[in-house]
Amino acid sequence: MSELLILKALLLVAFALAPIFTRTLWLERSVSYLRAHVAAFLATGVGVLFDIEILILSWILFCAFGFFLYLKKERAWLFSSLGVATCLPFVFSLISALWFTAGSFDLKLLGYNPAWSFYAALHGAFIGWMFLGGLVYLAKIRESRIFLPSVYFCFAGFLLIAFGIDGVPYIKRVGVVILSVILPMSIAIYCLRIWPRNRQAGGLAVISLLGLAISMALALLNEFWIAAPRMAFGLPLMVLSHGLLNALVVLPCFGFAVVLEARKRPLVAN
């Protein structure tokens, strides 16, 4: 199995899950968004499986459609720090779609080859779209005052990693440190607040936190320990460990924890 194949598979996991969270948290379970998701995901999956790049463009159109639905619904209050923050998951969905398209067509966006483009797409989908989507929702329902500043710190960390991942390594390291602090802290606070009232969601949040602790430890070792192993079975070790753990455990568990809570607690009026 090649590195590119694994990266594409992880992206398809994100593309399957992230819109589910978006639909529940931000779009009031929109039927039109659900239908568009199914159609775009199937077209993208066929495009990836059979190397029909033109079908992959459907994913950008779908992400733009989701953002349009949200702006149409919430345009009255968007010009505030919280309102801008609620747009970030949709913006990151578009960023991820753009990098995914750039990698699929080998457009050399910012000089990135397909692998680095897919890495950027993964960070945009999992951290930007899925994690920030849940975190902004928690800020909107006023779960804790810490969540809104955490969103903007995560946004800054993401940008540092994105611009440093195949460029200036020191910038990337600063971003990794920021996310290594903000992500576990945010999920830990959420665990403490959710556990007494919803044990099912709390259990998922705890699993996410434990997985994140391992994942970020691997990321820190990879950045700051020169002797850290880089390859396993002919593939990058970070993809096999950090990437798989985040994609299959950490972020899905956090997302589903927030969704379980959201089904019992609708968004407050602004």
Wavefront OBJ file of the C-alpha trace (Angstrom):
o trace
v 0.000 0.000 0.000
v 1.457 3.377 -1.027
v 1.612 6.586 0.992
v -0.702 8.372 -1.443
v -3.295 5.627 -1.183
v -3.326 5.845 2.619
v -3.637 9.623 2.500
v -6.556 9.418 0.081
v -8.265 6.810 2.272
v -7.902 9.035 5.348
v -9.311 11.968 3.411
v -12.333 9.908 2.430
v -12.873 9.127 6.128
v -12.872 12.862 6.847
v -15.184 13.547 3.906
v -17.605 10.926 5.194
v -17.674 12.172 8.809
v -17.158 15.943 8.782
v -20.374 16.789 6.896
v -22.355 14.640 9.366
v -21.099 16.823 12.211
v -21.664 20.010 10.175
v -25.216 19.051 9.310
v -26.096 18.354 12.952
v -24.298 21.268 14.583
v -24.786 24.063 12.058
v -27.375 23.269 9.404
v -30.313 21.957 11.445
v -30.107 18.540 9.788
v -30.714 19.987 6.327
v -32.080 17.413 3.905
v -30.651 19.206 0.883
v -27.193 19.212 2.487
v -27.496 15.488 3.230
v -28.423 14.706 -0.368
v -25.592 16.866 -1.680
v -23.158 15.116 0.679
v -24.149 11.656 -0.510
v -23.920 12.647 -4.180
v -20.579 14.460 -3.811
v -19.044 11.717 -1.676
v -20.013 9.013 -4.164
v -18.689 11.058 -7.084
v -15.447 11.792 -5.230
v -15.034 8.172 -4.202
v -15.466 7.003 -7.798
v -13.040 9.705 -8.921
v -10.401 8.543 -6.444
v -10.939 4.836 -7.126
v -10.824 5.072 -10.920
v -8.566 8.155 -11.280
v -11.330 10.267 -12.829
v -10.085 13.620 -11.591
v -12.971 15.653 -13.013
v -15.369 13.994 -10.540
v -13.283 15.280 -7.638
v -14.384 18.818 -8.466
v -17.795 17.880 -7.082
v -16.307 18.042 -3.583
v -15.403 21.716 -3.884
v -18.914 22.455 -5.145
v -20.410 20.564 -2.210
v -18.292 22.448 0.353
v -19.232 25.764 -1.252
v -22.892 24.745 -1.138
v -22.667 23.991 2.590
v -21.080 27.371 3.275
v -23.793 29.072 1.215
v -26.527 27.369 3.245
v -24.922 28.489 6.488
v -24.378 32.092 5.388
v -27.957 32.271 4.172
v -29.241 31.049 7.534
v -26.951 33.004 9.879
v -25.933 36.132 7.933
v -27.576 38.492 10.443
v -25.033 37.980 13.244
v -21.814 36.920 11.507
v -19.917 40.181 12.075
v -18.653 39.384 15.564
v -15.735 37.404 16.976
v -18.020 34.427 17.576
v -19.820 34.858 14.258
v -16.551 34.857 12.344
v -15.411 31.796 14.302
v -18.535 29.869 13.270
v -17.514 30.356 9.637
v -14.089 28.767 10.156
v -15.213 25.116 9.804
v -16.800 25.956 6.452
v -13.737 27.895 5.349
v -11.539 24.945 6.290
v -13.804 22.577 4.381
v -13.095 24.675 1.294
v -9.371 24.854 2.062
v -9.239 21.089 2.465
v -11.186 20.603 -0.784
v -8.826 22.959 -2.578
v -5.720 21.096 -1.413
v -7.346 17.761 -2.219
v -8.078 18.977 -5.734
v -4.583 20.436 -6.103
v -3.056 17.105 -5.099
v -5.346 15.088 -7.335
v -4.528 17.234 -10.376
v -0.882 17.702 -9.287
v -1.241 21.471 -9.605
v 1.899 22.168 -7.519
v -0.032 24.692 -5.392
v 2.579 26.635 -3.356
v 5.064 24.174 -4.816
v 3.531 21.191 -2.978
v 3.615 17.770 -4.622
v 0.539 15.486 -4.359
v 1.612 13.958 -1.021
v 2.140 17.326 0.687
v -1.090 18.630 -0.827
v -2.967 15.695 0.690
v -1.269 16.302 4.047
v -2.496 19.902 3.928
v -5.982 18.666 2.969
v -5.960 16.253 5.921
v -5.036 18.974 8.400
v -7.747 21.195 6.967
v -10.391 18.472 7.145
v -9.615 16.955 10.541
v -8.290 19.891 12.568
v -9.957 22.787 10.789
v -13.306 21.336 9.752
v -14.001 18.602 12.307
v -12.217 19.704 15.484
v -12.779 23.450 15.146
v -16.374 22.771 14.138
v -16.981 21.025 17.456
v -15.006 23.586 19.421
v -16.854 26.551 17.892
v -20.152 24.864 18.653
v -19.119 24.535 22.308
v -18.206 28.221 22.282
v -21.567 29.128 20.778
v -23.598 27.295 23.403
v -21.369 28.972 26.015
v -20.072 25.699 27.398
v -16.950 27.547 28.580
v -15.359 30.929 27.925
v -12.073 29.210 27.099
v -13.352 27.646 23.887
v -13.584 30.772 21.709
v -9.956 31.869 22.346
v -8.934 28.236 21.815
v -10.517 28.322 18.361
v -8.359 31.248 17.300
v -5.196 29.747 18.821
v -5.886 26.513 16.913
v -6.447 28.550 13.755
v -3.055 30.219 14.216
v -1.399 26.854 14.899
v -2.958 25.348 11.816
v -1.674 28.170 9.602
v 1.843 27.822 10.998
v 1.827 24.081 10.276
v 0.306 24.561 6.818
v 2.931 27.075 5.726
v 5.775 25.231 7.411
v 4.948 21.628 6.550
v 7.000 21.725 3.345
v 8.707 25.051 3.866
v 10.116 26.615 7.044
v 10.407 23.824 9.634
v 10.656 26.206 12.601
v 7.284 27.698 11.795
v 5.781 24.235 11.719
v 7.280 23.429 15.127
v 5.678 26.478 16.708
v 2.337 25.367 15.273
v 2.799 21.836 16.603
v 3.532 23.195 20.093
v 0.443 25.423 20.012
v -1.825 22.551 18.972
v -0.147 20.211 21.488
v -1.273 22.567 24.241
v -4.641 23.831 23.002
v -6.156 20.580 21.687
v -5.657 18.441 24.827
v -6.606 21.344 27.113
v -9.856 21.965 25.206
v -10.885 18.315 25.156
v -9.921 17.875 28.832
v -12.130 20.828 29.828
v -14.942 19.389 27.731
v -14.527 15.992 29.423
v -14.861 17.556 32.862
v -17.984 19.488 31.918
v -19.780 16.808 29.921
v -19.165 13.735 32.090
v -21.672 14.529 34.884
v -24.613 15.049 32.527
v -23.938 12.702 29.607
v -21.783 9.643 30.318
v -21.981 8.342 26.750
v -20.660 11.569 25.260
v -18.216 11.860 28.153
v -16.846 8.389 27.456
v -16.213 9.267 23.821
v -14.524 12.499 24.893
v -12.245 10.602 27.296
v -11.257 8.153 24.530
v -10.529 11.138 22.296
v -8.380 12.764 24.998
v -6.359 9.604 25.658
v -5.783 9.070 21.946
v -4.831 12.708 21.518
v -2.247 12.498 24.301
v -0.528 9.657 22.441
v -0.907 11.362 19.071
v 0.557 14.702 20.162
v 3.408 12.978 21.990
v 4.288 11.297 18.693
v 4.076 14.650 16.881
v 6.373 16.345 19.408
v 8.900 13.518 19.240
v 8.858 13.664 15.466
v 9.540 17.420 15.506
v 12.125 17.680 18.288
v 13.869 14.295 18.555
v 16.385 13.980 15.749
v 16.782 10.237 16.258
v 13.038 9.553 16.085
v 12.264 6.763 13.573
v 10.733 8.124 10.372
v 9.745 5.049 8.367
v 8.035 1.719 9.041
v 7.151 -0.924 6.457
v 8.333 1.471 3.760
v 5.842 4.176 4.798
v 6.142 7.348 6.916
v 5.715 6.357 10.560
v 3.696 9.485 11.340
v 1.072 8.476 8.794
v 0.796 4.978 10.268
v 0.637 6.187 13.875
v -0.241 9.863 14.326
v -2.384 10.056 11.189
v -4.371 6.863 11.689
v -4.910 7.544 15.397
v -6.269 11.032 14.765
v -8.395 10.025 11.786
v -9.937 6.864 13.236
v -10.080 7.567 16.977
v -9.302 11.054 18.282
v -11.334 13.370 16.082
v -14.287 11.058 15.307
v -14.762 10.377 19.035
v -14.648 14.081 19.879
v -16.998 14.925 17.022
v -19.556 12.263 17.938
v -19.385 13.320 21.607
v -20.339 16.868 20.647
v -23.044 15.623 18.263
v -24.591 13.414 20.953
v -24.793 16.426 23.217
v -26.126 18.639 20.437
v -29.060 16.306 19.806
v -30.220 16.942 23.379
v -29.233 20.601 23.580
v -30.095 22.884 20.634
v -28.131 26.029 19.853
v -29.025 29.005 21.985
v -30.418 32.073 20.346
v -28.089 34.974 19.659
l 1 2 3 4 5 6 7 8 9 10 11 12 13 14 15 16 17 18 19 20 21 22 23 24 25 26 27 28 29 30 31 32 33 34 35 36 37 38 39 40 41 42 43 44 45 46 47 48 49 50 51 52 53 54 55 56 57 58 59 60 61 62 63 64 65 66 67 68 69 70 71 72 73 74 75 76 77 78 79 80 81 82 83 84 85 86 87 88 89 90 91 92 93 94 95 96 97 98 99 100 101 102 103 104 105 106 107 108 109 110 111 112 113 114 115 116 117 118 119 120 121 122 123 124 125 126 127 128 129 130 131 132 133 134 135 136 137 138 139 140 141 142 143 144 145 146 147 148 149 150 151 152 153 154 155 156 157 158 159 160 161 162 163 164 165 166 167 168 169 170 171 172 173 174 175 176 177 178 179 180 181 182 183 184 185 186 187 188 189 190 191 192 193 194 195 196 197 198 199 200 201 202 203 204 205 206 207 208 209 210 211 212 213 214 215 216 217 218 219 220 221 222 223 224 225 226 227 228 229 230 231 232 233 234 235 236 237 238 239 240 241 242 243 244 245 246 247 248 249 250 251 252 253 254 255 256 257 258 259 260 261 262 263 264 265 266 267 268 269 270
